[in-house]
Amino acid sequence: MGADELSFDDAHDAVLGPLLLARGVLDLVHVAQERGLLTALREPSTAPDLAAATGLPAVAVASLVEALELNEVVERSGDGYRLSAPWMVLTGDTAMSPLESLLESSDVERALLRAFGGRVDYWTMSSEQRLSFARGISPDPFAPGLVAGMGAALGRDPSYDVLRTGGSLLELGCGVAGRVLAMLQALPGMTAVGIELSEDLAAEARRRTVALGLTDRFEVVTTDAAAFDRPDAFDRGYWSQFFFAEAGRGPALATMLRSLRSGGLLEAPLLGDPEELAADPRGRMARERSVFRVVLGSWGVPDRTADELVAEFADAGFVDVEAGRGPFGNWRVRGRRP
């Protein structure tokens, strides 16, 4: 149907209306999270119970809960309500990140997208924005269920045996260190070093390390990845490649190559699932990836397909390079130092 055949109402209902509704529902979730309603709704609760617990007007709580129920955030439970199954998972201890962090990170991403083409980049963001963004995209090392799940997944992959039995990991671009701190708990025999250029993120990584009692097994080094120099010191490496701009990628890979011992493996995550993207190039994953790519592209980070990242590893001197699923089901590229 062409534009001349569409009414305003038809066009609004087809494309703009669903987007505005989704944003409105997300705003309601923000409010419910901030007011403690989502935590309370992990158990069956009536609107008057919720009003009494939060000190909010009963009529306001009733309307909020009704809207959440219509939009499948909560469901009926006897005379009251409780979170629906997906939201129970999102607020539970197996969630990759706390819901609060995910919501804060979405706010930062929205601000970055709205500033597209301006003078806002990673380094001109506020420290609070950088921390919120990092926490939202990083596993929560304080979630026991997530740590247990990570341990089970790593236990099924024999390539991690070297870490399980006392090996060492180097992570370039560790951010607030959610992934590596969760791994250190899941694999009590391993040690690790995280490299992070951003001083505020590195400070948060150190704070978390202290809180988890892991200072004897994890060191955070605040420096450019290219400047780090401990040759032949690590058994495995991890490179958060989709946060490295073009100019820093070659030097980072050179650092990793000299830092690993002979035979040591390097992994780097891919953004999205290549199989799903190929099967449905206009599907939900492709659409979500395209939006996130706008943020990364505004920071000068190049887009790498699986084949391109494999070639980048090989050009840097790694061998037996391949793309495939990692122990958590996500896609990554892996290569070995000769």
Secondary structure as UniProt FT lines:
FT   HELIX           3..5
FT   HELIX           8..11
FT   HELIX           12..16
FT   HELIX           17..34
FT   TURN            35..36
FT   HELIX           37..40
FT   TURN            41..42
FT   HELIX           47..54
FT   HELIX           58..70
FT   TURN            71..72
FT   STRAND          74..77
FT   TURN            78..79
FT   STRAND          80..83
FT   HELIX           85..90
FT   TURN            93..94
FT   HELIX           99..114
FT   TURN            115..117
FT   TURN            122..124
FT   HELIX           127..136
FT   TURN            141..142
FT   HELIX           144..155
FT   HELIX           158..160
FT   HELIX           161..164
FT   TURN            165..166
FT   STRAND          168..172
FT   TURN            175..176
FT   HELIX           178..186
FT   TURN            188..189
FT   STRAND          191..195
FT   HELIX           199..211
FT   TURN            212..213
FT   TURN            215..217
FT   STRAND          218..221
FT   HELIX           225..227
FT   TURN            231..232
FT   STRAND          234..239
FT   HELIX           241..243
FT   HELIX           246..259
FT   STRAND          260..269
FT   HELIX           274..279
FT   TURN            281..282
FT   HELIX           284..298
FT   TURN            299..300
FT   HELIX           306..315
FT   TURN            316..317
FT   STRAND          319..325
FT   TURN            327..328
FT   STRAND          331..336
//
